[in-house]
Amino acid sequence: MIRVKGFNKAKQLLSREAPFQSPITSPELKARIRQDFGEELSLQVVVERIINEVRSEGNKALFAYTKKLDGVELNSLKVSKDDISAAYDTVDRELVSALKLAAERIRDFHLTCPYKVSIMAANQFLQRLTQPLDKVGLYVPGGTAAYPSTVLMTAIPAKVAGVKEIIMVSPPGKNGSIPAPTLVATEIAEVNQVFKVGGAQAIAALAFGTESIPKVDKICGPGNIFVTLAKKIVYGTVAIDGLQGPSEIMIVADEKTDPCLCAADLLAQAEHDVMASTILITTSTKLADQVDKEIEAQLAKLKRHSIAAEAVSKGMTMLVDNMAQAVDLVNLYAPEHLSIMVSDASSLIPKIHNAGCIFIGEDSPVVLGDYLAGPSHVLPTQGSARFSSPLSVEDFLKVSNIIALDKSTMQELSQAAIVIAKAEGLDAHAQAIALRVIASEAKQSQPFSSPSTGED
């Protein structure tokens, strides 16, 4: 962990730029692009080429890119019900029980989500009519790893919202299959259809549809840089939940914090990706030294040692004078995961304005948020917690406004509307109101009744 002393220096280092405007391509990725495409191309051009080919060629392009990029030759994209049933036979019973517990807690949390607003009176009816999206596409990372938790964290809020059809895509492994735990999770979360395709090509298939994969209304879920750029490009054709980057954790700690737990939480996010962001903010030099030692000791025991080691080597420990400075740095950085492990941690909650998910105290680790605390683990990253929110039921709902007024209310509001319309130079607007006033005065007033929207 890089040691940073001083509030102003910390502020300078934590300032962010838009990460997906000109994404950085590593030498390894450049070499892979030259190998796969026969020339040196930017990430943006690669993703645009994939999207255009899927849009024009459909399944043919999906099969070709799955072979070229994933090294897997498929004869079918769709995962059958038999495939999912067979997955149960290879998954440990304890894992199935854990996934079902997580699903129950996630479902219970999202069922509490309020979203209805209505104003009903004798002379007017105003309402936000909330309805679920028809079709949603979920992207679940895979290939070299299994992420059944992401299935639960994306599909269950959609199901609670009432989405009619949930379509999931995930890259196949070298054996041509999606990992069994992921398939079991799709059944637990009641996903309607599952397809073996990943990367930018999967996003394009969901956005435009192919012979096998339906076009959806919205695409949700995290992925690599190709997935994220593809979501950015197809936005407008479909909705997206956001642009998720590598995992982030920021811990605020004081001299009483357990350094062992600090190190463990930093490493838990570091093992996701070499690009994961790990930041410790503390008022205690002693704690910073202890955390460094703990990281070194715990790293040696990890299977994903090299990934976690590279991530934490770029991580930062920031020494500040007081908690007020720590809070300022948190709000500046707007982390995906914020863990507050200081004395009276809950007192800082009202001061935190920018964070994806806030974990209070040593007994609320980020890992429980990753798996089964209840709220979705699909969170804003790259500083987007300044203006966006965690994935939730609202992401799968759309709203229509309803306005129903009686004649007297229309007449009461008409003069103000005419004044505004004329100020904007829109005579037809003013006329549309004036004609109604004239017509209503010529008719006998009728009793007002609120319209039925089919909702209680």
N, C-alpha and C positions, 0 to 999 in steps of 0.2 A: 504493500500500500504506500502510495506517495504521500509524504507528510507535508501539510500546508499550514503555515502559521500566519495568523493575521486575517481579520475580517475582510478587508479590502481585496487582498490577494484571493481569498476564497470566492468573493463575489465575481471577480474577473474570470476565474476558472469555471464557475458554474453557469455563466451566461451561455445561452443556447442559440444556435442558428437552425433554420428549417432544414432537417436532415435529409428530406427526400427531394429537394430541389435539384441538387447535383450530387447524387450518392457516390461515395468513394468506392472504387473498385480495387481490391487487393491484387497483388501480382499473381497469386494462385488462381483467383477468379478470372483474371484476364487470360491466363493460360488455358483455363477450362473453356472459355468462350471461343478462343482461337481453335481449340481442338474440335469443339462441337459445331461451330459455324464456319470454319475455314477462313476466317478473317478477324481482325481486331475491331470489335464493336463496343459501343457504350452499353451500359445496362438498359438505358431507356430504349435504345434501338432494338436490342434483343427482345425485350418484352413487347414492344410494338409489333415486331415481326411475328412473334408467336401468336399474339392476339389476332392479327389480321389473317393469319393462316387458319386458325381455328374458326374464325368467323366465316371464312369462305369455303373451307373444306370439311368442317365438322369433325366427325369421328375419325376420318382418315388422318387428320392432323394430330388428333389426340393419341392415336396408336403410334404414329411416327415419332412424336416428341417423347412419349413414354419410353420408347425403345432407345432413342438418342440420348436423352438426358438422365433417365433413371436406369437404363440398362436392362429393361424388362420388356419382353415381348408378350403382349396380351392378345387373347382372342375374344375377350368380353370385358366390358367396362363395369357392368353392374354386378354388385354383390347380391347374391340370392339369399332368400330366407333360410335355405338349407345351409349355406355357408355360415350364417350367423348362428344357427342352432349348433352346428359342428364346433364353432368356436368355444361354446360352453364346455365342451368335453376336454379342452386343452387348458382351460383357465382354472386356477386354484379356487376352491370354494370360498376361502377366506377373502380373496380379492373380490369375488362376486358380491359377498356380503358387504364389504367395505364400499363398493361402488353403489350398492343399493342404499346404504346409510347416507352416503354423500348426496345421492339423488333426492332422498327424502328431505334432507336439510335444505338443499338448494331450492326445491319446489316450495317448501314451507316459507322460505324467506321471500321468494318472488310473488307468492300469493298475497302478500300484505301490501303490494304496491298500489297506491291510489292514483287514479288518472281521470276521474270524471268531474266535470264542472258544468253546472246548470243554473240558470236563473229563470224561475217560473213565477208569474204574477197574473193577475186578472186580465191585464191588457197586453202582455208580451211573453214570449217564450224564446229564450236564448240558450243555446247548448253547444258544447263541444261533443260532437258525436264521435266516439272512439271505436274503431274497428280494427281487427287484426289484419296483417298483410296476408295475401293469398299464398304466396310461395316464397320461401326463404332458402338461400344457399348457405351452408356452413362449411368453412374450410378448417380441417383438422390436420396439423402437421403430422408427418410420419416418415416413412422410408427407412431410416436407421433406428427409429425409436417409436414407442407407443405412447399416446397421450389420451387415454380414456377419459381423464378428467376434463379435457377440453370439450369432448363430446357432451358431457353433462352440463358444463358451464355455459355452453352456447344453446344447446337444443332445449333444455328444460325451461329457460325463460321464454323461448319462442312458443313452446307448448302451452305454458301457463297463459300467455297472451292470446292463445286461440288460433295461431297460425294453422292454416288448413293443410299445407304440405311442406315438410321439412326435407330438403335434399342435402346430403352430405357428400363431400369429396375429400379424398385423402390419398396421398401417393402410396403406391404399393412397394413392398420390400423386394429384395432380389428374387424371392420365391414367387413373385407375382400376386401376393396376397396382402391384405391389410392385417396388422397384428390382431390376434384373437381378443386381447383385452379391449381394444378399441371397438371391435365388432360387438362384443357383449354389452359395452356401454351404449351402443346405438339402439339395442333392443330395450335396455332399461329406460332410456330417454325417449323411446317411441319415435325414433327417426323413421321417416317414410321410405326413403330410397337412399342407397349408398353406392358410390361409384369409386372405382380404383383409378384415380388420376390426380396428379398434384401439380404444383408450380403455376406459372402464369397461364399455362394452357387450361388448367382447371377453372381458373377465374374467368377466362374468356368463354369457356363452355357454359358456365352459369349465367354469364351476362347476356350471351347471344343465343344460347341453346344449340344443341346438335341433334343428330338422329336419335341419340340415346338419352342425353342429359337435358332436362327441361330448362327453359329460360326462367329465371327467378326475378323477384322484385327487389331483393336486397341480399347482399353478401356480407357475412360476418365471420370473424375468427382470425387468429393470428397466423403468420407464416413468415417465410424468409424474405429477403429483399426483392426477389422476383415476384412473389405473391403480393407484396405491399405495393410495388410499382404498378402491377397489373390492376389492383383495386383502384389505385389513383387514376389510371387511364380510363377505366370503364365507368367511373363515377359520372353520373348523368344519364347513362343508359340504364343503370341500376343504382340503388342507394348502397352505401357501405356504412359499416359501423365506425370506421376510423382507420388510421394508418399506424399499425403497431410495429414498433421496433424491438430491439433486444431488451431483455429483462433488466429492470432497475431496482435497486434497493438503497434507501437512505436510512441510516439509523442515527437517532439523536440519543446520546448517552451522557451520564455524569459519573462521578467517582464511585457511586454505589452500584453501578451496573455490573452484572456478571460478564467478565471478558470472554469466558468460554461460550456463552450464549450469543454474544455479539459476533464472534468469529464464525460460529456455526450458521447463523442466519446469513451472513455475508457470503459464505461458501455455498450455501444452498441455492442462491441465485446465480452465483458465479459459474456453477457447473452446467447451467443451461447453454452458455455460448461464450466464446472468447471475447465477444463484443459486449457482454453483460456489464452493467455499470454498478459498482459497489462503492458506497460512500459512507463514511462514519464521521459524524460531527460530535465533538465532545469538548467539555470544559476541562478535562483531566488529561494531562500528559502521561500520568501513571497508567491510566486505563488504556490510552493509545498504545503504549509500549506492551502492555499485557495482551491486547488484542492481536498485535503483530506476532507475538510468540505463539498464541493459540492458533492462529491461521497456519503458521508453519507446521505446528504439530498435527493439526487435523487434516491438512492437505495430504500428508503422507498416507493416510488411510483411505483416500477416495479412489474409486474406480476411474472416475473422469478427472484424474489428477491434472493432466496436462491442460485441459480446457479451463478448469477452475483456477489453476496457477497463473495462466496467461491473463485471465480476466482480473484477478485481484492484483496482479503486478501493475495494472493500469488504474486500479482503484485509488481512492484518495481518503486520507484521514485529515480532517480539518479541525484545528484547534481554535476555539473561540473563547471570548472572555465571559460570556453569560448566555443564558437561554434566549434572551431577546435577539441576540445575534444569530443563534441557531435557527430560530423561527424565521428570521428574515431570509436566511439562506435556503430554507425549505421552500418558502413561497416563491423565491426566485427560480429555483431549479424545477419545482413542480414534479416531484418523483412519482413513478408508478406505484411503488410500495414504500410507505413511510412507517418505520417502526420507532415508537417513542418509548424508550426504556429508561426513564428518569424518575426520580422521586416525584410523586403527585403528577404522574404523566397526564391524567385526564384534564388537568387544569390548562394544558396547552391546546386542547382541541379547538376552543373558540378562536384561537389565534392562527390556526392553520387554514389557509384559503385555497391552496393549490396542492392537491395530492390525489392520486387515484384511489388508494385504499389506505386507511390509517389504522395501524395496529397498536393497541394500548397495553403497555406493560409486558413483562417477561413471559407471561402465560398466554399471550396472544401472538404466536409466531406467524410469520408470513406463510410458512408451509401449510398451516391449517387453513389459511385463506386460499392457498393454491388448490386444496383438495375438497374440504367438506365443511368449512365454517358456515357457508350459506350463500353469501354474495358471490357474483361471478368473478372469476380470476382474469377475465378479459378486460384489461384496464388501459387507460390512456398512457402513452409513453412519450419520450422525446420532448417533454415539456408541454404536451397537449392537455395535461390536466388543468392548465390555466383556463381552458375554454370548453373542454369536453368531459364526459362522464364514463363511469364503468358500464359495461354491457348490462342491460336490464330489460324488464318487460316492456318498457316504453320504446325500446329500439325496434320492437316488432309490432308496434301499433301505428296507425295513421289516424288523423283527426279531420273531420269535416265540421265546419261551423254551421249551425242552424239558426235562422232568424225568422221568427213569425210574430208579426205585430198586428194589432187591431187598427181600425180606421182612425180612431181618436189619437192613438200614439203616432201613427204615420203623419197625421195633420200637425200634431204638436211639434214634431221634429222637422217638418218640411221646410219651414222658412230658413232655419239654420243650414240645412243641406243646400238650399238654393243659393244662399250667400256664399258658401264655400265653393260651390260649382262655378259661379260667376267669377269669383276671385281667381280661379284656375283657368278661366277662359273656356270652359266646357259647357256650351249652351245646351247641348243635347241632354246632358246630365240634369241641368236645371229644369228643362222642359219635361223630362220624364217624371219629375216630382210634381211640378205645377199641374200637369194634366191629371194626375191622380187626385190631387186636392179638388180640382173642379169636378171630376167624376164622382168622388166620394160624397161631395156636398149635394149632388143631384140624386143620390141613392139614399134609401132609408138605411139607417144604421142596423147592422146585424150583430147578434151576440158573438163574442170571441171564444173560440175553443182551442186549446193547445193541441198541436199535432202529435200523432203517435210515432215514436221512433223505433218501437220494438224493444226498447230498454226499460227496465224498471226504474 
